[in-house]
Amino acid sequence: MDNKEQVGKKPIALNIVSGKSKHKMGFGAGSIDLNNISPVIIDRGEAVIDIGAMHAKSKPERRIRFTPNREEVPNGRQVWIVWVAVDRNEDGQFYGGATASEMWIDEEERRGWKVLADHVNRMDAALKRKFMLDELGSEEKTLLKNLLVSHNEQWWEASPDELKKALEV
């Protein structure tokens, strides 16, 4: 059921509940709202927003068996996933966090390499309004910047200088 069809109900968010809690906090307590983060896939000279990446189902990831050993994907191509968080202040919305994680994909062999924990930690960092884009090459930085500006130029203008400097080529 789509959240828009649930009139009067709050959307369900991912629950993060500590095992140290000694009292019951109720449904939805300690939840993280993932509505303000979007995955951008940079692959083959193109940057696109691909919501499927939220569940490891982006276009490049489909039908690929992933391994934690980089050596098992010697003929793979590098694909980047960039987690972009949108934030809001009294002046409006802006790009508040962005982090990049790499993966390598060999479509012929249907094999890929990525460190899932790194992807999760980078998504968390973006949600916490951090910028970690140093590993991107100049082509990837240009593609990401162009996508962010074309998606919403006002958000780009209102974004922190840290993001703009991180994407300078």
SVG drawing of the C-alpha trace seen along z (x, -y; Angstrom):
<svg xmlns="http://www.w3.org/2000/svg" viewBox="-7 -32 49 47">
<polyline fill="none" stroke="black" stroke-width="0.4" points="0.0,0.0 1.4,-3.4 1.8,-5.9 -0.2,-8.4 -3.2,-6.1 -3.0,-6.1 -5.0,-9.2 -4.3,-10.5 -1.5,-8.0 2.1,-8.8 4.4,-7.0 6.4,-4.1 10.1,-4.8 13.0,-2.4 13.1,-1.6 16.4,-1.8 15.9,-0.6 18.8,-0.2 19.1,3.0 20.1,1.0 16.6,-0.4 15.0,0.6 11.6,-0.7 9.1,-0.3 9.2,-3.3 6.3,-2.3 6.0,-1.8 8.1,-4.1 10.2,-5.4 13.8,-6.0 13.0,-5.8 15.0,-7.3 13.1,-8.9 14.6,-8.0 12.3,-10.2 15.0,-12.9 17.8,-10.9 18.2,-9.8 20.7,-7.5 22.5,-8.8 24.2,-6.2 27.2,-7.3 27.9,-4.8 29.1,-4.9 29.4,-8.6 26.0,-9.3 24.6,-10.3 21.0,-9.4 18.8,-9.2 17.9,-5.6 15.6,-4.9 16.1,-1.2 19.6,-1.6 17.9,-2.0 17.4,1.8 20.5,2.7 18.2,2.9 19.6,0.1 19.9,0.8 23.6,1.8 23.1,4.0 20.2,6.1 21.1,9.8 24.6,9.4 25.9,11.6 28.1,9.6 31.2,10.8 33.3,9.1 36.5,10.0 37.6,7.4 40.0,9.9 36.9,12.0 35.9,9.1 39.0,8.4 37.2,7.2 34.6,5.1 33.8,1.5 33.7,-1.1 30.2,-2.3 29.5,-4.9 26.5,-5.3 26.2,-8.8 23.8,-9.2 22.4,-12.8 20.4,-14.1 18.1,-17.1 17.7,-19.3 15.5,-22.3 16.1,-25.6 14.1,-28.8 15.3,-29.8 14.1,-26.6 15.6,-23.3 19.2,-22.5 21.6,-19.6 22.6,-18.9 24.8,-15.8 26.4,-13.7 28.7,-10.7 30.1,-8.3 30.6,-4.6 32.1,-2.5 31.3,0.9 32.7,2.9 30.4,4.7 31.2,7.3 28.0,7.8 29.3,10.7 30.3,12.7 27.3,11.4 29.7,10.7 30.2,7.6 32.1,6.3 31.0,3.9 31.3,3.5 27.8,3.4 28.8,2.0 30.5,-0.9 27.4,-1.7 25.3,-1.7 27.8,-3.8 28.1,-6.3 24.3,-6.6 24.2,-7.2 26.9,-9.9 24.9,-11.6 21.8,-11.6 24.0,-13.2 24.8,-16.0 28.4,-15.1 30.2,-15.4 32.5,-12.6 33.2,-12.9 37.0,-12.9 37.2,-9.5 35.3,-10.6 37.3,-11.4 36.9,-14.7 34.5,-13.2 32.2,-11.8 32.3,-15.1 31.3,-17.0 28.5,-14.6 27.2,-14.8 27.4,-18.6 25.5,-18.9 22.8,-16.5 22.3,-18.3 22.2,-21.8 19.8,-20.6 17.6,-18.8 17.0,-21.9 19.2,-25.0 17.8,-26.8 18.8,-23.8 22.3,-24.0 22.6,-27.7 21.4,-27.3 23.8,-24.3 26.8,-24.7 30.1,-25.8 31.6,-22.5 29.6,-20.7 30.5,-23.2 34.2,-22.9 34.0,-19.1 32.7,-19.1 35.2,-21.6 37.3,-20.1"/>
</svg>
